[in-house]
Amino acid sequence: MKICRLYFLVLITGASAIVSCQKEIDGTTGGGTVIPVPANQKPKVGTIWTYQYNWVNHMGGPNHAKMITHRAVSEETLGGEKWLKIIDVEPDTVVYYLNTKTDGLYQYTNNSSNLLCKYPAAVNDTYTTFNAGASEVFTVRGVNDTTATGLGDIPLSKYEGVKTSYIIDVLWYNKNAWIVWQYQYKLVPVSPSPIYFLYSKMFIESIVY
């Protein structure tokens, strides 16, 4: 009888350990490092985005890399609407004023509300907006494609931004994480025609709400 009780106790202890380990793998327990899970909230004041940022200073130059942190530091009223003020923590500079509406992610720039990432959308939808100091035409290139990211496998929609017939920006958007990836291109003014080269890439590593 004592042997049976001991055997039963070993079985229960082992099962508990398996369940505990499974919870840690699933990211369902607190403390320690767990596998990232998809973003499932809307960004708000206090939300922190951490990105891997890669760039070159000139075409053909060496690649540089660092981690950057964006933080939603306040909610401000601009143009009669509320916007999240998002800064780059180091240096302390404003990156965006962002908010979501029924048709996607907007930024406040040029003293007005401008659509940045149309959502919901269909592939090949186009729209003209104002971004980075000038008018820009965006085209939707993908919608809700499940993609492996630093947040796990999440749906991303892809947008290409064009100025003067050249791709300037490529953005990947998720409705809960907002800007997940970003490519930016820079002009080299050479004759007989200008050249644009990919000078920066930004990939999300984590988000904390």
Salt bridges, closest charged atoms under 4 A:
GLU76 OE2 - LYS85 NZ 3.88
GLU81 OE2 - LYS101 NZ 2.85
ASP125 OD2 - LYS118 NZ 3.23
GLU136 OE1 - LYS163 NZ 3.69
GLU160 OE1 - ARG141 NE 3.10
